[in-house]
C-alpha cells in the first residue's frame, strides 16, 4: 500500500528470527508486568507460555477478535490496551507515575 516499500527481506534475517527464544527470559523479569494480547493476534500460545513463566507480579488482558495489526490500526483495541497500560502504570508506579501527568 506504500509505493516506496519494497516487499522483500534479506534472507540473512530468517535465521535469527526463527531461532530467537522470547520465552526463556520471562523467568528473569521481576517487575510488575501487564500483558495485553488476543487469541487472534500473533502466537497466542507463546504469549501464554511467556506469562506462565513470569515470576513477578503480573496481570493480563485478553481482547476478543483483535489481530496483531488491530493493536496498531483500530481505535477500540488501541484504547482498550492503552487504558489498561495507563491503569497498570498508575497502580505499579504509584506517586512516581502521577508526577508525569
ChimeraX commands (.cxc) that place a marker at each C-alpha (Angstrom):
marker #1 position 0.00,0.00,0.00 radius 0.5
marker #1 position 3.06,2.25,0.20 radius 0.5
marker #1 position 4.59,2.73,-3.26 radius 0.5
marker #1 position 8.12,3.26,-1.88 radius 0.5
marker #1 position 8.00,-0.02,0.10 radius 0.5
marker #1 position 9.70,-3.00,-1.49 radius 0.5
marker #1 position 8.05,-6.15,-0.14 radius 0.5
marker #1 position 11.21,-8.14,0.42 radius 0.5
marker #1 position 13.65,-9.06,3.18 radius 0.5
marker #1 position 17.30,-10.03,3.37 radius 0.5
marker #1 position 17.47,-13.86,3.63 radius 0.5
marker #1 position 20.03,-13.49,6.47 radius 0.5
marker #1 position 17.16,-12.13,8.57 radius 0.5
marker #1 position 15.40,-15.50,8.90 radius 0.5
marker #1 position 17.95,-17.44,10.96 radius 0.5
marker #1 position 17.95,-15.00,13.88 radius 0.5
marker #1 position 14.20,-14.51,13.74 radius 0.5
marker #1 position 13.37,-18.22,13.60 radius 0.5
marker #1 position 15.80,-19.21,16.38 radius 0.5
marker #1 position 15.04,-16.36,18.80 radius 0.5
marker #1 position 13.70,-17.62,22.15 radius 0.5
marker #1 position 11.39,-14.98,23.60 radius 0.5
marker #1 position 10.02,-17.31,26.30 radius 0.5
marker #1 position 13.20,-18.12,28.23 radius 0.5
marker #1 position 13.89,-14.59,29.60 radius 0.5
marker #1 position 10.47,-14.45,31.31 radius 0.5
marker #1 position 11.86,-16.04,34.50 radius 0.5
marker #1 position 14.31,-13.14,34.87 radius 0.5
marker #1 position 11.61,-10.45,34.88 radius 0.5
marker #1 position 10.63,-9.48,38.40 radius 0.5
marker #1 position 9.00,-6.08,37.94 radius 0.5
marker #1 position 5.20,-5.82,37.61 radius 0.5
marker #1 position 4.07,-6.71,34.10 radius 0.5
marker #1 position 0.84,-6.30,32.17 radius 0.5
marker #1 position 0.40,-8.37,29.04 radius 0.5
marker #1 position -2.27,-7.35,26.52 radius 0.5
marker #1 position -2.98,-9.93,23.85 radius 0.5
marker #1 position -5.69,-11.65,21.81 radius 0.5
marker #1 position -6.40,-15.15,20.58 radius 0.5
marker #1 position -6.48,-13.68,17.05 radius 0.5
marker #1 position -3.10,-11.92,17.39 radius 0.5
marker #1 position 0.31,-13.40,16.64 radius 0.5
marker #1 position 1.38,-16.51,18.57 radius 0.5
marker #1 position -1.14,-16.56,21.46 radius 0.5
marker #1 position 0.26,-19.88,22.72 radius 0.5
marker #1 position 3.69,-18.24,23.04 radius 0.5
marker #1 position 2.17,-15.33,24.96 radius 0.5
marker #1 position 0.51,-17.77,27.38 radius 0.5
marker #1 position 3.75,-19.70,27.85 radius 0.5
marker #1 position 5.69,-16.46,28.49 radius 0.5
marker #1 position 3.06,-15.28,31.00 radius 0.5
marker #1 position 3.09,-18.61,32.85 radius 0.5
marker #1 position 6.86,-18.36,33.36 radius 0.5
marker #1 position 6.84,-14.84,34.79 radius 0.5
marker #1 position 7.94,-14.78,38.43 radius 0.5
marker #1 position 6.97,-11.23,39.42 radius 0.5
marker #1 position 3.59,-9.55,39.85 radius 0.5
marker #1 position 1.61,-10.00,36.67 radius 0.5
marker #1 position -1.77,-9.46,35.09 radius 0.5
marker #1 position -3.14,-9.99,31.64 radius 0.5
marker #1 position -5.85,-8.60,29.41 radius 0.5
marker #1 position -7.07,-10.71,26.50 radius 0.5
marker #1 position -9.17,-8.87,23.93 radius 0.5
marker #1 position -11.64,-10.69,21.70 radius 0.5
marker #1 position -11.14,-10.87,17.91 radius 0.5
marker #1 position -8.20,-8.46,17.81 radius 0.5
marker #1 position -5.49,-9.24,15.29 radius 0.5
marker #1 position -1.86,-8.20,15.61 radius 0.5
marker #1 position -2.47,-5.30,13.23 radius 0.5
marker #1 position -5.63,-4.19,15.06 radius 0.5
marker #1 position -3.45,-3.26,18.03 radius 0.5
marker #1 position -1.98,-0.57,15.74 radius 0.5
marker #1 position -4.81,0.29,13.38 radius 0.5
marker #1 position -8.19,0.06,15.16 radius 0.5
marker #1 position -9.24,2.71,17.66 radius 0.5
marker #1 position -11.16,0.42,20.04 radius 0.5
marker #1 position -8.36,-2.13,20.68 radius 0.5
marker #1 position -5.76,0.65,20.93 radius 0.5
marker #1 position -7.92,2.45,23.50 radius 0.5
marker #1 position -8.57,-0.74,25.49 radius 0.5
marker #1 position -4.88,-1.59,25.56 radius 0.5
marker #1 position -3.68,1.94,26.33 radius 0.5
marker #1 position -6.28,2.40,29.08 radius 0.5
marker #1 position -5.15,-0.88,30.67 radius 0.5
marker #1 position -1.49,0.16,30.42 radius 0.5
marker #1 position -2.24,3.57,31.97 radius 0.5
marker #1 position -4.05,1.89,34.88 radius 0.5
marker #1 position -1.17,-0.58,35.25 radius 0.5
marker #1 position 1.37,2.25,35.47 radius 0.5
marker #1 position -0.78,4.20,37.95 radius 0.5
marker #1 position -1.02,1.11,40.15 radius 0.5
marker #1 position 2.59,-0.03,39.89 radius 0.5
marker #1 position 4.42,3.31,39.79 radius 0.5
marker #1 position 2.32,4.95,42.50 radius 0.5
marker #1 position 3.05,8.61,43.08 radius 0.5
marker #1 position 6.08,8.47,40.74 radius 0.5
marker #1 position 3.70,7.77,37.85 radius 0.5
marker #1 position 1.50,10.72,38.77 radius 0.5
marker #1 position 4.40,13.19,38.53 radius 0.5
marker #1 position 4.26,12.99,34.72 radius 0.5
marker #1 position 0.52,13.74,34.50 radius 0.5
marker link #1:1,2 radius 0.2
marker link #1:2,3 radius 0.2
marker link #1:3,4 radius 0.2
marker link #1:4,5 radius 0.2
marker link #1:5,6 radius 0.2
marker link #1:6,7 radius 0.2
marker link #1:7,8 radius 0.2
marker link #1:8,9 radius 0.2
marker link #1:9,10 radius 0.2
marker link #1:10,11 radius 0.2
marker link #1:11,12 radius 0.2
marker link #1:12,13 radius 0.2
marker link #1:13,14 radius 0.2
marker link #1:14,15 radius 0.2
marker link #1:15,16 radius 0.2
marker link #1:16,17 radius 0.2
marker link #1:17,18 radius 0.2
marker link #1:18,19 radius 0.2
marker link #1:19,20 radius 0.2
marker link #1:20,21 radius 0.2
marker link #1:21,22 radius 0.2
marker link #1:22,23 radius 0.2
marker link #1:23,24 radius 0.2
marker link #1:24,25 radius 0.2
marker link #1:25,26 radius 0.2
marker link #1:26,27 radius 0.2
marker link #1:27,28 radius 0.2
marker link #1:28,29 radius 0.2
marker link #1:29,30 radius 0.2
marker link #1:30,31 radius 0.2
marker link #1:31,32 radius 0.2
marker link #1:32,33 radius 0.2
marker link #1:33,34 radius 0.2
marker link #1:34,35 radius 0.2
marker link #1:35,36 radius 0.2
marker link #1:36,37 radius 0.2
marker link #1:37,38 radius 0.2
marker link #1:38,39 radius 0.2
marker link #1:39,40 radius 0.2
marker link #1:40,41 radius 0.2
marker link #1:41,42 radius 0.2
marker link #1:42,43 radius 0.2
marker link #1:43,44 radius 0.2
marker link #1:44,45 radius 0.2
marker link #1:45,46 radius 0.2
marker link #1:46,47 radius 0.2
marker link #1:47,48 radius 0.2
marker link #1:48,49 radius 0.2
marker link #1:49,50 radius 0.2
marker link #1:50,51 radius 0.2
marker link #1:51,52 radius 0.2
marker link #1:52,53 radius 0.2
marker link #1:53,54 radius 0.2
marker link #1:54,55 radius 0.2
marker link #1:55,56 radius 0.2
marker link #1:56,57 radius 0.2
marker link #1:57,58 radius 0.2
marker link #1:58,59 radius 0.2
marker link #1:59,60 radius 0.2
marker link #1:60,61 radius 0.2
marker link #1:61,62 radius 0.2
marker link #1:62,63 radius 0.2
marker link #1:63,64 radius 0.2
marker link #1:64,65 radius 0.2
marker link #1:65,66 radius 0.2
marker link #1:66,67 radius 0.2
marker link #1:67,68 radius 0.2
marker link #1:68,69 radius 0.2
marker link #1:69,70 radius 0.2
marker link #1:70,71 radius 0.2
marker link #1:71,72 radius 0.2
marker link #1:72,73 radius 0.2
marker link #1:73,74 radius 0.2
marker link #1:74,75 radius 0.2
marker link #1:75,76 radius 0.2
marker link #1:76,77 radius 0.2
marker link #1:77,78 radius 0.2
marker link #1:78,79 radius 0.2
marker link #1:79,80 radius 0.2
marker link #1:80,81 radius 0.2
marker link #1:81,82 radius 0.2
marker link #1:82,83 radius 0.2
marker link #1:83,84 radius 0.2
marker link #1:84,85 radius 0.2
marker link #1:85,86 radius 0.2
marker link #1:86,87 radius 0.2
marker link #1:87,88 radius 0.2
marker link #1:88,89 radius 0.2
marker link #1:89,90 radius 0.2
marker link #1:90,91 radius 0.2
marker link #1:91,92 radius 0.2
marker link #1:92,93 radius 0.2
marker link #1:93,94 radius 0.2
marker link #1:94,95 radius 0.2
marker link #1:95,96 radius 0.2
marker link #1:96,97 radius 0.2
marker link #1:97,98 radius 0.2
marker link #1:98,99 radius 0.2
marker link #1:99,100 radius 0.2
marker link #1:100,101 radius 0.2
view
